[in-house]
């Protein structure tokens, strides 16, 4: 009697990754339509990232929040989004059982970070330099959310994580989470440069007036 090994890449895997790619396409198209052609590449990249970020938070993570509150769990739910999240639970089982730490962080993400992304996008379109303050606030929140999602799991020996195949490890766990570390760090660095530069110029002007 032979036993078949579980599929690594399923139809749900393909649909999920296609959905991510579609959101990236929408974000890129939005930047081309709403930003001037002479926009700084940093502003175009930031727009694309924030639009993609907002779409992911509102749609994918918003659906997770709905499926994981008021007595619901992903594992006991049905429907397209439930299947999408069941696919992710193959890599991280906590997302299937309404883990309180994960759900708490997702409440902040969906209700706080996603609207903030939209607000910053509006500021980018208006070329409002105040966006740099909010970019740092958002990026700090994203980094904190990522840390609190995985640090408690690491400290307990990662019992919920399955790294047994490349799709789970390198796509679901590494790539789909590391981009929310690398890009926020870059955004903070870029915005810090703008804020610090403006303050130093203002300080130099004030000193020149005193002299």
N, CA, C and O of each residue as an XYZ file, in Angstrom:
844
protein
N       0.858     -1.187      0.000
C       0.000      0.000      0.000
C       0.895      1.238      0.000
O       1.759      1.393      0.862
N       0.675      2.109     -0.973
C       1.505      3.310     -1.114
C       0.754      4.519     -0.617
O      -0.466      4.602     -0.759
N       1.478      5.461     -0.035
C       0.865      6.712      0.425
C       1.424      7.856     -0.400
O       2.634      7.973     -0.597
N       0.535      8.680     -0.870
C       0.962      9.817     -1.691
C       1.321     10.981     -0.793
O       0.616     11.273      0.172
N       2.431     11.651     -1.116
C       2.837     12.821     -0.339
C       1.954     13.997     -0.696
O       1.492     14.079     -1.834
N       1.698     14.917      0.232
C       0.840     16.050     -0.045
C       1.452     16.965     -1.099
O       2.671     17.119     -1.178
N       0.585     17.567     -1.904
C       1.054     18.494     -2.924
C       1.732     19.689     -2.262
O       1.282     20.192     -1.232
N       2.817     20.126     -2.878
C       3.499     21.316     -2.371
C       2.903     22.568     -2.999
O       2.558     23.519     -2.298
N       2.784     22.563     -4.323
C       2.220     23.735     -5.022
C       0.847     23.352     -5.550
O       0.735     22.533     -6.461
N      -0.200     23.945     -4.978
C      -1.569     23.598     -5.325
C      -2.214     24.696     -6.156
O      -1.617     25.747     -6.391
N      -3.431     24.441     -6.592
C      -4.175     25.462     -7.329
C      -4.389     26.694     -6.451
O      -4.323     27.821     -6.941
N      -4.644     26.488     -5.158
C      -4.817     27.618     -4.242
C      -3.526     28.424     -4.135
O      -3.564     29.651     -4.041
N      -2.382     27.738     -4.151
C      -1.093     28.442     -4.154
C      -1.013     29.369     -5.357
O      -0.632     30.533     -5.233
N      -1.375     28.844     -6.518
C      -1.301     29.628     -7.753
C      -2.254     30.823     -7.704
O      -1.873     31.936     -8.067
N      -3.492     30.596     -7.255
C      -4.459     31.686     -7.179
C      -4.002     32.761     -6.192
O      -4.156     33.955     -6.447
N      -3.444     32.329     -5.078
C      -2.997     33.282     -4.054
C      -1.870     34.161     -4.574
O      -1.903     35.381     -4.416
N      -0.875     33.542     -5.191
C       0.255     34.306     -5.718
C      -0.175     35.181     -6.889
O       0.355     36.275     -7.077
N      -1.146     34.696     -7.686
C      -1.670     35.518     -8.781
C      -2.390     36.747     -8.235
O      -2.319     37.827     -8.821
N      -3.082     36.579     -7.110
C      -3.743     37.719     -6.481
C      -2.752     38.761     -6.011
O      -2.983     39.961     -6.162
N      -1.645     38.305     -5.439
C      -0.585     39.227     -5.008
C      -0.020     39.969     -6.210
O       0.195     41.180     -6.151
N       0.222     39.243     -7.304
C       0.763     39.867     -8.515
C      -0.221     40.892     -9.093
O       0.194     41.944     -9.579
N      -1.516     40.586     -9.041
C      -2.525     41.512     -9.547
C      -2.541     42.803     -8.733
O      -2.703     43.889     -9.290
N      -2.374     42.688     -7.422
C      -2.337     43.890     -6.585
C      -1.104     44.732     -6.880
O      -1.168     45.962     -6.866
N       0.012     44.075     -7.145
C       1.224     44.798     -7.522
C       1.002     45.544     -8.838
O       1.448     46.681     -8.991
N       0.320     44.911     -9.779
C       0.025     45.551    -11.072
C      -0.869     46.777    -10.876
O      -0.629     47.822    -11.480
N      -1.888     46.654    -10.041
C      -2.779     47.787     -9.763
C      -1.994     48.942     -9.143
O      -2.200     50.102     -9.502
N      -1.094     48.621     -8.212
C      -0.298     49.656     -7.553
C       0.608     50.373     -8.550
O       0.721     51.598     -8.516
N       1.254     49.616     -9.435
C       2.128     50.219    -10.450
C       1.326     51.101    -11.399
O       1.757     52.200    -11.749
N       0.159     50.616    -11.814
C      -0.704     51.401    -12.707
C      -1.159     52.682    -12.032
O      -1.201     53.737    -12.664
N      -1.502     52.598    -10.751
C      -1.926     53.784    -10.011
C      -0.844     54.844     -9.970
O      -1.132     56.034    -10.102
N       0.407     54.421     -9.788
C       1.514     55.380     -9.760
C       1.674     56.056    -11.113
O       1.932     57.258    -11.176
N       1.527     55.304    -12.187
C       1.673     55.886    -13.527
C       0.565     56.882    -13.830
O       0.787     57.870    -14.530
N      -0.620     56.626    -13.307
C      -1.765     57.486    -13.589
C      -1.771     58.736    -12.706
O      -2.066     59.828    -13.191
N      -1.452     58.593    -11.428
C      -1.649     59.669    -10.462
C      -0.422     60.533    -10.201
O      -0.557     61.650     -9.699
N       0.758     60.048    -10.526
C       1.963     60.826    -10.261
C       2.464     61.491    -11.542
O       2.295     60.939    -12.629
N       3.078     62.671    -11.428
C       3.631     63.325    -12.618
C       4.792     62.522    -13.195
O       5.445     61.761    -12.481
N       5.044     62.697    -14.484
C       6.100     61.918    -15.132
C       7.476     62.244    -14.592
O       8.390     61.424    -14.676
N       7.633     63.455    -14.029
C       8.944     63.835    -13.496
C       9.073     63.563    -11.990
O       9.961     64.102    -11.330
N       8.193     62.734    -11.464
C       8.257     62.408    -10.033
C       9.557     61.681     -9.722
O      10.052     60.903    -10.538
N      10.109     61.938     -8.536
C      11.315     61.230     -8.095
C      11.037     59.726     -8.071
O       9.937     59.286     -7.737
N      12.060     58.954     -8.433
C      11.847     57.503     -8.417
C      11.535     57.012     -7.012
O      10.814     56.029     -6.836
N      12.089     57.709     -5.996
C      11.800     57.318     -4.613
C      10.322     57.500     -4.286
O       9.726     56.671     -3.599
N       9.726     58.605     -4.788
C       8.305     58.839     -4.536
C       7.437     57.842     -5.298
O       6.423     57.371     -4.783
N       7.841     57.524     -6.528
C       7.083     56.526     -7.305
C       7.132     55.164     -6.620
O       6.116     54.477     -6.516
N       8.311     54.782     -6.157
C       8.447     53.493     -5.478
C       7.628     53.475     -4.192
O       6.962     52.487     -3.885
N       7.683     54.579     -3.440
C       6.929     54.649     -2.188
C       5.438     54.550     -2.455
O       4.725     53.855     -1.730
N       4.948     55.241     -3.499
C       3.535     55.166     -3.871
C       3.156     53.721     -4.173
O       2.160     53.213     -3.658
N       3.959     53.057     -5.014
C       3.651     51.679     -5.406
C       3.617     50.766     -4.187
O       2.711     49.946     -4.043
N       4.606     50.912     -3.312
C       4.646     50.067     -2.125
C       3.433     50.308     -1.231
O       2.809     49.353     -0.768
N       3.094     51.561     -0.986
C       1.984     51.863     -0.085
C       0.644     51.416     -0.674
O      -0.231     50.944      0.051
N       0.488     51.567     -1.992
C      -0.751     51.100     -2.626
C      -0.852     49.576     -2.527
O      -1.911     49.041     -2.198
N       0.235     48.891     -2.807
C       0.279     47.434     -2.668
C       0.020     47.034     -1.223
O      -0.749     46.111     -0.955
N       0.662     47.728     -0.296
C       0.512     47.460      1.134
C      -0.946     47.595      1.558
O      -1.484     46.729      2.248
N      -1.583     48.694      1.137
C      -2.986     48.925      1.502
C      -3.892     47.837      0.936
O      -4.786     47.349      1.629
N      -3.665     47.456     -0.319
C      -4.498     46.423     -0.941
C      -4.362     45.090     -0.211
O      -5.354     44.398      0.021
N      -3.133     44.735      0.147
C      -2.910     43.488      0.896
C      -3.601     43.547      2.254
O      -4.285     42.603      2.651
N      -3.421     44.659      2.962
C      -4.010     44.789      4.307
C      -5.537     44.740      4.256
O      -6.163     44.020      5.034
N      -6.132     45.504      3.344
C      -7.594     45.569      3.293
C      -8.221     44.255      2.817
O      -9.221     43.806      3.378
N      -7.636     43.640      1.783
C      -8.281     42.464      1.179
C      -7.863     41.164      1.872
O      -8.691     40.499      2.494
N      -6.599     40.808      1.769
C      -6.166     39.537      2.343
C      -6.264     39.544      3.865
O      -6.898     38.670      4.456
N      -5.636     40.532      4.495
C      -5.626     40.538      5.963
C      -6.979     40.941      6.536
O      -7.342     40.514      7.632
N      -7.731     41.765      5.798
C      -9.093     42.084      6.227
C      -9.971     40.843      6.246
O     -10.790     40.663      7.148
N      -9.795     39.990      5.244
C     -10.577     38.747      5.215
C     -10.164     37.831      6.364
O     -11.003     37.164      6.970
N      -8.856     37.806      6.661
C      -8.403     36.990      7.797
C      -9.042     37.479      9.086
O      -9.484     36.676      9.907
N      -9.093     38.796      9.266
C      -9.670     39.351     10.487
C     -11.141     38.970     10.608
O     -11.606     38.621     11.692
N     -11.866     39.036      9.510
C     -13.276     38.641      9.530
C     -13.427     37.165      9.895
O     -14.310     36.792     10.667
N     -12.551     36.331      9.329
C     -12.655     34.886      9.555
C     -12.138     34.450     10.918
O     -12.288     33.289     11.298
N     -11.525     35.381     11.661
C     -10.862     35.001     12.913
C     -11.410     35.714     14.140
O     -10.781     35.682     15.198
N     -12.565     36.355     14.023
C     -13.159     37.073     15.159
C     -14.586     36.600     15.396
O     -15.203     35.973     14.535
N     -15.096     36.914     16.578
C     -16.475     36.583     16.965
C     -16.759     35.086     16.838
O     -17.807     34.672     16.343
N     -15.786     34.282     17.302
C     -15.980     32.837     17.334
C     -15.614     32.106     16.066
O     -15.664     30.876     16.023
N     -15.243     32.849     15.016
C     -14.874     32.204     13.763
C     -13.381     31.864     13.752
O     -12.587     32.489     14.454
N     -13.022     30.883     12.960
C     -11.614     30.571     12.692
C     -11.466     30.266     11.209
O     -12.425     29.886     10.537
N     -10.263     30.437     10.719
C      -9.994     30.099      9.317
C     -10.253     28.618      9.073
O     -10.866     28.248      8.072
N      -9.792     27.782      9.976
C      -9.921     26.332      9.778
C     -11.367     25.855      9.720
O     -11.654     24.827      9.107
N     -12.282     26.591     10.355
C     -13.693     26.176     10.361
C     -14.530     26.932      9.331
O     -15.748     26.763      9.277
N     -13.890     27.755      8.523
C     -14.611     28.579      7.552
C     -14.520     27.998      6.146
O     -13.668     27.159      5.851
N     -15.420     28.465      5.292
C     -15.412     28.040      3.889
C     -15.437     29.284      3.006
O     -15.793     30.375      3.452
N     -15.055     29.097      1.752
C     -15.055     30.210      0.812
C     -13.656     30.468      0.263
O     -12.681     29.905      0.762
N     -13.550     31.319     -0.766
C     -12.258     31.567     -1.419
C     -11.187     32.103     -0.480
O     -10.047     31.638     -0.504
N     -11.549     33.085      0.350
C     -10.552     33.639      1.258
C     -10.178     32.649      2.356
O      -9.033     32.614      2.806
N     -11.141     31.853      2.778
C     -10.820     30.822      3.773
C      -9.817     29.828      3.184
O      -8.888     29.401      3.870
N     -10.005     29.463      1.918
C      -9.069     28.537      1.285
C      -7.687     29.163      1.130
O      -6.664     28.499      1.296
N      -7.679     30.462      0.807
C      -6.396     31.172      0.695
C      -5.635     31.107      2.008
O      -4.442     30.806      2.027
N      -6.330     31.390      3.111
C      -5.656     31.385      4.413
C      -5.339     29.983      4.898
O      -4.354     29.779      5.608
N      -6.165     29.013      4.521
C      -5.822     27.631      4.857
C      -4.513     27.224      4.175
O      -3.733     26.439      4.713
N      -4.294     27.775      2.981
C      -3.029     27.520      2.293
C      -1.862     28.078      3.105
O      -0.833     27.418      3.248
N      -2.019     29.285      3.632
C      -0.934     29.881      4.418
C      -0.731     29.140      5.743
O       0.387     29.066      6.254
N      -1.815     28.594      6.293
C      -1.680     27.867      7.562
C      -0.832     26.608      7.417
O      -0.374     26.045      8.411
N      -0.626     26.171      6.190
C       0.263     25.026      5.990
C       1.696     25.402      6.378
O       2.497     24.539      6.738
N       2.010     26.704      6.301
C       3.336     27.176      6.712
C       3.342     27.667      8.155
O       4.335     27.505      8.865
N       2.233     28.270      8.592
C       2.142     28.818      9.952
C       0.757     28.514     10.502
O      -0.214     29.197     10.173
N       0.670     27.500     11.329
C      -0.618     26.988     11.798
C      -1.389     27.984     12.655
O      -2.603     27.841     12.804
N      -0.727     28.986     13.222
C      -1.416     29.934     14.104
C      -2.525     30.688     13.397
O      -3.506     31.090     14.021
N      -2.370     30.881     12.085
C      -3.357     31.657     11.333
C      -4.658     30.898     11.116
O      -5.645     31.480     10.666
N      -4.671     29.623     11.427
C      -5.900     28.852     11.253
C      -6.752     28.759     12.491
O      -7.908     28.341     12.412
N      -6.202     29.146     13.663
C      -6.894     28.905     14.931
C      -7.183     30.193     15.714
O      -7.432     30.145     16.919
N      -7.148     31.329     15.036
C      -7.411     32.619     15.697
C      -6.469     32.847     16.875
O      -6.902     33.158     17.984
N      -5.181     32.688     16.616
C      -4.177     32.952     17.654
C      -4.341     34.397     18.139
O      -4.334     35.315     17.319
N      -4.489     34.622     19.455
C      -4.806     35.975     19.946
C      -3.731     37.011     19.632
O      -4.052     38.174     19.388
N      -2.459     36.606     19.633
C      -1.405     37.564     19.301
C      -1.506     37.984     17.844
O      -1.430     39.172     17.530
N      -1.677     37.024     16.962
C      -1.784     37.318     15.531
C      -3.017     38.169     15.249
O      -2.935     39.153     14.514
N      -4.155     37.800     15.825
C      -5.388     38.555     15.581
C      -5.267     39.980     16.119
O      -5.723     40.926     15.477
N      -4.661     40.135     17.283
C      -4.482     41.481     17.856
C      -3.654     42.364     16.939
O      -3.985     43.530     16.727
N      -2.575     41.808     16.393
C      -1.734     42.574     15.467
C      -2.471     42.886     14.172
O      -2.293     43.962     13.600
N      -3.292     41.958     13.708
C      -4.023     42.187     12.468
C      -5.122     43.242     12.636
O      -5.466     43.934     11.677
N      -5.663     43.366     13.829
C      -6.634     44.451     14.073
C      -5.954     45.801     13.850
O      -6.507     46.679     13.188
N      -4.756     45.960     14.405
C      -4.005     47.204     14.205
C      -3.624     47.394     12.747
O      -3.651     48.511     12.231
N      -3.274     46.313     12.093
C      -2.844     46.397     10.691
C      -3.980     46.823      9.778
O      -3.830     47.742      8.973
N      -5.124     46.148      9.909
C      -6.246     46.418      9.010
C      -6.914     47.755      9.315
O      -7.258     48.504      8.400
N      -7.096     48.052     10.589
C      -7.829     49.271     10.959
C      -6.923     50.488     11.122
O      -7.403     51.622     11.109
N      -5.614     50.265     11.275
C      -4.699     51.390     11.464
C      -3.746     51.590     10.309
O      -3.726     52.656      9.693
N      -2.946     50.564     10.007
C      -1.910     50.709      8.976
C      -2.502     50.905      7.583
O      -2.009     51.736      6.821
N      -3.537     50.165      7.241
C      -4.100     50.262      5.886
C      -4.652     51.664      5.591
O      -4.332     52.225      4.544
N      -5.473     52.250      6.482
C      -5.923     53.628      6.219
C      -4.762     54.621      6.185
O      -4.803     55.586      5.423
N      -3.721     54.396      7.007
C      -2.575     55.294      6.998
C      -1.852     55.234      5.654
O      -1.376     56.256      5.160
N      -1.767     54.046      5.061
C      -1.188     53.928      3.717
C      -1.927     54.838      2.733
O      -1.304     55.551      1.946
N      -3.241     54.804      2.787
C      -4.049     55.617      1.868
C      -3.834     57.109      2.122
O      -3.770     57.902      1.183
N      -3.726     57.478      3.372
C      -3.485     58.883      3.718
C      -2.135     59.355      3.177
O      -2.033     60.460      2.643
N      -1.108     58.527      3.312
C       0.219     58.902      2.821
C       0.224     58.959      1.296
O       0.868     59.832      0.716
N      -0.484     58.042      0.642
C      -0.593     58.086     -0.821
C      -1.182     59.432     -1.256
O      -0.709     60.044     -2.214
N      -2.204     59.879     -0.552
C      -2.810     61.184     -0.867
C      -1.785     62.309     -0.704
O      -1.742     63.242     -1.506
N      -0.966     62.210      0.336
C       0.059     63.225      0.547
C       1.118     63.187     -0.558
O       1.615     64.235     -0.971
N       1.462     62.005     -1.034
C       2.433     61.890     -2.123
C       1.886     62.545     -3.384
O       2.598     63.282     -4.066
N       0.620     62.276     -3.691
C      -0.002     62.861     -4.880
C      -0.010     64.380     -4.786
O       0.183     65.065     -5.791
N      -0.233     64.912     -3.584
C      -0.245     66.371     -3.383
C       1.152     66.945     -3.170
O       1.306     68.158     -3.028
N       2.167     66.087     -3.147
C       3.552     66.484     -2.891
C       3.683     67.211     -1.559
O       4.370     68.227     -1.454
N       3.016     66.678     -0.553
C       3.047     67.255      0.790
C       4.235     66.664      1.556
O       4.254     65.462      1.818
N       5.226     67.490      1.922
C       6.407     66.939      2.619
C       6.096     66.353      3.989
O       6.908     65.607      4.536
N       4.931     66.677      4.557
C       4.557     66.106      5.858
C       4.432     64.587      5.793
O       4.382     63.918      6.824
N       4.383     64.051      4.581
C       4.254     62.589      4.437
C       5.421     61.853      5.085
O       5.273     60.710      5.517
N       6.578     62.501      5.153
C       7.752     61.804      5.661
C       7.608     61.446      7.140
O       8.123     60.420      7.584
N       6.911     62.288      7.898
C       6.652     61.943      9.300
C       5.774     60.695      9.376
O       6.065     59.775     10.140
N       4.706     60.664      8.589
C       3.763     59.545      8.651
C       4.365     58.275      8.075
O       4.006     57.175      8.496
N       5.286     58.412      7.107
C       5.984     57.237      6.586
C       6.799     56.572      7.687
O       6.827     55.346      7.786
N       7.465     57.380      8.516
C       8.254     56.824      9.617
C       7.344     56.166     10.651
O       7.668     55.101     11.177
N       6.203     56.798     10.944
C       5.249     56.206     11.890
C       4.757     54.857     11.372
O       4.753     53.867     12.104
N       4.342     54.824     10.102
C       3.828     53.587      9.509
C       4.904     52.507      9.456
O       4.644     51.351      9.788
N       6.103     52.879      9.044
C       7.181     51.902      8.914
C       7.557     51.313     10.273
O       7.837     50.120     10.384
N       7.561     52.152     11.295
C       7.838     51.658     12.645
C       6.777     50.646     13.072
O       7.097     49.612     13.658
N       5.523     50.948     12.777
C       4.432     50.029     13.127
C       4.558     48.711     12.364
O       4.319     47.643     12.927
N       4.933     48.783     11.084
C       5.079     47.567     10.282
C       6.201     46.679     10.849
O       6.054     45.461     10.951
N       7.321     47.317     11.212
C       8.443     46.548     11.775
C       8.070     45.921     13.115
O       8.414     44.770     13.386
N       7.367     46.681     13.949
C       6.937     46.154     15.245
C       5.968     44.975     15.054
O       6.044     43.966     15.756
N       5.064     45.132     14.091
C       4.107     44.056     13.832
C       4.792     42.777     13.390
O       4.437     41.685     13.835
N       5.784     42.916     12.504
C       6.519     41.741     12.061
C       7.269     41.072     13.194
O       7.273     39.846     13.311
N       7.906     41.886     14.033
C       8.659     41.345     15.169
C       7.746     40.588     16.128
O       8.069     39.482     16.559
N       6.597     41.193     16.462
C       5.693     40.574     17.413
C       4.938     39.377     16.822
O       4.403     38.548     17.557
N       4.902     39.298     15.504
C       4.292     38.116     14.883
C       5.177     36.895     15.055
O       4.686     35.798     15.320
N       6.489     37.085     14.903
C       7.387     35.925     14.890
C       8.220     35.733     16.146
O       8.569     34.596     16.462
N       8.553     36.783     16.874
C       9.412     36.618     18.042
C       8.816     35.671     19.092
O       9.531     34.792     19.574
N       7.533     35.815     19.467
C       6.977     34.861     20.444
C       7.059     33.404     19.954
O       7.262     32.481     20.742
N       6.896     33.224     18.644
C       6.971     31.883     18.079
C       8.396     31.339     18.162
O       8.600     30.180     18.522
N       9.373     32.171     17.832
C      10.780     31.731     17.911
C      11.169     31.384     19.350
O      11.874     30.404     19.591
N      10.704     32.194     20.301
C      11.075     31.977     21.698
C      10.520     30.665     22.254
O      11.033     30.136     23.240
N       9.485     30.152     21.625
C       8.891     28.888     22.080
C       9.277     27.713     21.185
O       8.674     26.643     21.261
N      10.288     27.920     20.334
C      10.769     26.822     19.504
C      10.058     26.641     18.182
O      10.220     25.604     17.538
N       9.274     27.620     17.757
C       8.576     27.601     16.457
C       7.710     26.360     16.240
O       7.813     25.725     15.191
N       6.864     26.001     17.198
C       6.061     24.778     17.030
C       5.014     24.882     15.923
O       4.553     23.862     15.411
N       4.634     26.110     15.548
C       3.567     26.265     14.557
C       4.080     26.422     13.136
O       3.291     26.399     12.192
N       5.383     26.581     12.966
C       5.945     26.832     11.637
C       6.351     25.527     10.969
O       6.921     24.639     11.603
N       6.045     25.425      9.672
C       6.426     24.254      8.884
C       7.378     24.716      7.783
O       6.973     25.398      6.842
N       8.631     24.341      7.913
C       9.641     24.727      6.912
C      10.086     23.518      6.103
O      11.219     23.464      5.624
N       9.196     22.555      5.954
C       9.572     21.280      5.344
C       9.719     21.331      3.828
O      10.274     20.402      3.241
N       9.239     22.385      3.179
C       9.432     22.468      1.734
C       9.713     23.908      1.323
O       9.379     24.829      2.068
N      10.314     24.126      0.168
C      10.750     25.462     -0.240
C       9.623     26.478     -0.362
O       9.833     27.652     -0.058
N       8.441     26.069     -0.793
C       7.336     27.019     -0.946
C       6.958     27.613      0.405
O       6.829     28.830      0.539
N       6.781     26.761      1.399
C       6.415     27.241      2.732
C       7.504     28.132      3.311
O       7.221     29.210      3.833
N       8.753     27.677      3.216
C       9.846     28.389      3.862
C      10.201     29.687      3.141
O      10.169     30.761      3.741
N      10.542     29.588      1.846
C      11.126     30.731      1.157
C      10.099     31.698      0.584
O      10.394     32.885      0.441
N       8.909     31.225      0.254
C       7.884     32.122     -0.303
C       6.951     32.619      0.791
O       6.837     33.825      1.008
N       6.277     31.693      1.488
C       5.285     32.099      2.483
C       5.914     32.741      3.719
O       5.482     33.809      4.153
N       6.922     32.099      4.280
C       7.480     32.578      5.550
C       8.572     33.633      5.376
O       8.593     34.629      6.099
N       9.468     33.422      4.433
C      10.583     34.359      4.287
C      10.194     35.539      3.397
O      10.106     36.668      3.879
N       9.961     35.294      2.112
C       9.726     36.400      1.183
C       8.530     37.252      1.582
O       8.630     38.478      1.616
N       7.388     36.612      1.888
C       6.159     37.361      2.163
C       6.204     38.105      3.492
O       5.282     38.856      3.811
N       7.253     37.907      4.259
C       7.399     38.660      5.507
C       8.629     39.570      5.501
O       8.601     40.654      6.082
N       9.702     39.135      4.850
C      10.919     39.940      4.834
C      10.719     41.247      4.073
O      11.327     42.258      4.423
N       9.880     41.244      3.037
C       9.657     42.504      2.314
C       9.028     43.558      3.223
O       9.190     44.756      2.990
N       8.304     43.112      4.269
C       7.739     44.064      5.234
C       8.762     44.455      6.302
O       8.424     45.122      7.280
N       9.986     44.046      6.111
C      11.100     44.501      6.942
C      12.026     45.394      6.112
O      12.337     46.519      6.501
N      12.457     44.873      4.967
C      13.432     45.583      4.136
C      12.873     46.911      3.629
O      13.539     47.940      3.734
N      11.668     46.899      3.085
C      11.121     48.130      2.500
C      10.797     49.170      3.572
O      11.143     50.334      3.370
N      10.158     48.836      4.698
C       9.971     49.852      5.742
C      11.281     50.448      6.250
O      11.338     51.643      6.540
N      12.339     49.635      6.364
C      13.632     50.174      6.801
C      14.147     51.196      5.784
O      14.644     52.257      6.160
N      14.024     50.869      4.501
C      14.459     51.815      3.459
C      13.612     53.089      3.500
O      14.145     54.192      3.377
N      12.310     52.943      3.669
C      11.423     54.116      3.725
C      11.794     55.023      4.901
O      11.811     56.247      4.771
N      12.091     54.409      6.044
C      12.497     55.203      7.206
C      13.792     55.957      6.926
O      13.921     57.129      7.279
N      14.745     55.288      6.297
C      16.019     55.919      5.965
C      15.816     57.098      5.008
O      16.394     58.167      5.205
N      15.001     56.901      3.982
C      14.743     57.965      3.006
C      14.030     59.149      3.658
O      14.410     60.299      3.438
N      13.005     58.875      4.454
C      12.257     59.957      5.095
C      13.079     60.658      6.163
O      12.958     61.869      6.351
N      13.916     59.898      6.864
C      14.821     60.523      7.836
C      15.712     61.546      7.139
O      15.934     62.638      7.662
N      16.220     61.194      5.963
C      17.062     62.120      5.221
C      16.338     63.411      4.894
O      16.922     64.490      4.991
N      15.077     63.315      4.508
C      14.293     64.514      4.191
C      14.050     65.362      5.440
O      14.243     66.578      5.418
N      13.630     64.722      6.517
C      13.313     65.466      7.741
C      14.569     66.091      8.328
O      14.574     67.276      8.662
N      15.635     65.306      8.458
C      16.873     65.827      9.038
C      17.455     66.930      8.171
O      17.936     67.938      8.688
N      17.414     66.747      6.846
C      17.931     67.781      5.947
C      17.169     69.084      6.075
O      17.769     70.159      6.094
N      15.840     68.995      6.163
C      15.017     70.203      6.298
C      15.296     70.917      7.617
O      15.392     72.144      7.652
N      15.426     70.157      8.694
C      15.696     70.760     10.001
C      17.079     71.417     10.035
O      17.248     72.487     10.620
N      18.056     70.777      9.412
C      19.401     71.360      9.387
C      19.443     72.633      8.560
O      20.118     73.596      8.923
N      18.713     72.636      7.437
C      18.672     73.862      6.628
C      17.980     74.984      7.385
O      18.420     76.132      7.348
N      16.900     74.649      8.069
C      16.192     75.669      8.847
C      17.087     76.198      9.967
O      17.087     77.395     10.254
N      17.841     75.311     10.592
C      18.759     75.724     11.650
C      19.859     76.639     11.105
O      20.235     77.624     11.741
N      20.367     76.298      9.916
C      21.414     77.129      9.301
C      20.883     78.513      8.969
O      21.581     79.508      9.169
N      19.654     78.591      8.463
C      19.035     79.890      8.139
C      18.839     80.706      9.397
O      19.107     81.908      9.405
N      18.370     80.063     10.475
C      18.167     80.780     11.741
C      19.470     81.323     12.303
O      19.517     82.442     12.814
N      20.540     80.517     12.206
C      21.838     80.974     12.679
C      22.356     82.133     11.838
O      22.952     83.069     12.371
N      22.131     82.076     10.518
C      22.588     83.148      9.642
C      21.870     84.455      9.949
O      22.467     85.529      9.886
N      20.587     84.358     10.280
C      19.834     85.575     10.612
C      20.342     86.208     11.918
O      20.368     87.431     12.056
N      20.739     85.368     12.857
C      21.254     85.896     14.132
C      22.589     86.612     13.929
O      22.903     87.584     14.616
N      23.365     86.107     12.966
C      24.660     86.720     12.708
C      24.502     87.950     11.801
O      25.491     88.604     11.470
